[in-house]
Amino acid sequence: MSNKNLFLKSGFIRAPIQNGVGRFVPQLQRIVLKFCKTYGASQGLREFIEQDLVDFAKENPSVVVYLKPRRHRGPVIVAEYLNGDRVWMSVHNKTHSEITKWIEVLRTQQGDISSLRLRKYQYTDYPSVQGPWTPFTFKDPELNTAQLPDPHFGANDRLPITATEKLRLLFEKQKLSDVKTAE
Amino acid sequence: MNKICVIRRFIPLTTKAMKCYPTTVQTQKIHRWVAPTLMELKVREKKLGGKKYSPRNTYLEWNLEAELYAFGKRLNEDFDSDLLLQAFTDRSYVIKEEQKQKDLGIDIKMKDNRELASNGEEFIKNYVQVYLETILPRFPLEGVSGVREHLISEESLAHVSLHLGTKDIILAAEYPVDRFILANAFKAIVGALLQSSGDERAAHFVRDFVIAQLQGKDVNEFWTIDDPYEMLTNILKKEGATLEPRLIGEAGKNTILACYRVGLYVEKKMISSGYGESIKIAKEMGAREALKKIFGTEDHMKPNFQLEGIPKPNTNIRYQIAAS
């Protein structure tokens, strides 16, 4: 996804207030289920409320659940997170099982992650463990005791292979193959 | 007839011309009315007195009791519910309520969180100090207090408080609440926990939320050493050793990319090395590296966020750089 055409906030993958270093704090703080008591579009949400909501509230005492019946309006779930994010989700015509899954997504995520474009899939405060590079970082230890100038260290080892050398190598290779065929 | 012929004759021409147009250019489709409309809306909003912030606790779907219960459960702590409510009541809210009650001619006593906050602050200060002394046994007191000041600063505590979800629950005169009120509420929560669950639970609470903020941070950054080389020589002098700096590498001399490397030796053994764009800086960096080794705060040091209970203070035994 490019940034060019989208008004997405960008950021890095991070845990809020070092969550989990000390103790784990579930990040969903409250969830509001808005539905209509008569309209068919709210059927799935009503079924969820009748069958699963009490268990959901019991299993997640850290989440405050609000029910908001609204006459003749579409069903909506609003989730609020500890970092201040608010996720508004329309569940118009969604079935009971779909809503169960969406609520599980809302419960386990740590904020409004779908509206954040990740710049990278990893993050670190310290990109290098060995520190910045210096001319001495990968220095050959032999140089410590060498008496400079030394033709061994001074030689230019970056030149391409010469034609003479190439020929010589070819010749030696040929000699080897000759020996093989003679046998 | 003639007309049709003309059109026919031009059909290949027009198709050719159309082919020349690039059809794959991506453009953002925002209607031309969007910007003027938004501007107009903004002007009207400004006319009405700016953007209005409606705090979460004025919503129809708000139950303070349920929020307080969930707050305790979220943090895995058993709070006394009255104390918790008191911890969330800011002084400004009480003043505002008293004024309201005076106008109505009634008088209901309300408690604010000042006392809890001062208790909590005292506890946080002491505990963080003792904890840091225990996990950084060789770090001088100045450094420890630098780290402590960072941890218990208003900014740091407000950050923690905000992410524990106090922002909406706090009872204050004005919303959104500022950093001072957030930090104060956090201190009061610690104070409330101290009263309802005892020292150890409160200590673990502070450890998990305040001290854990050190994760991923360099403790040396909270203490500025003006002259690390002098400090190192003084420390070594006390132990009867002399420091000998040696230039062990130089590259790009007399250029803007010069790099020098200085090794610091004690009795012909290298204790550290540093590099920099001048010999002076390289020496200083080497001294910093050596000090980190002496203080036990190297870059690869392992932080300890799992200390159980309240450690015993050992401030008297510890040495202070300034005193020596």
Interface residues (C-beta under 8 A of the other chain):
Chain A: K4 N5 P16 I17 Q18 V21 G22 R23 V25 P26 Q29 R30 V32 P61 S62 V63 V64 Y66 K68 E80 L82 N83 G84 D125 Y126 V129 G131 T134 P135 F136 K139
Chain B: Q26 Q28 R56 L60 E61 W62 N63 A66 E67 Y69 A70 K73 R74 L75 N76 H159 V160 L162 H163 L164 G165 K167 R207 D208 F209 I211 A212 Q213 Q215 G216 K217 G249 A251 G252 C259 R261 Y275 D299 H300 F305
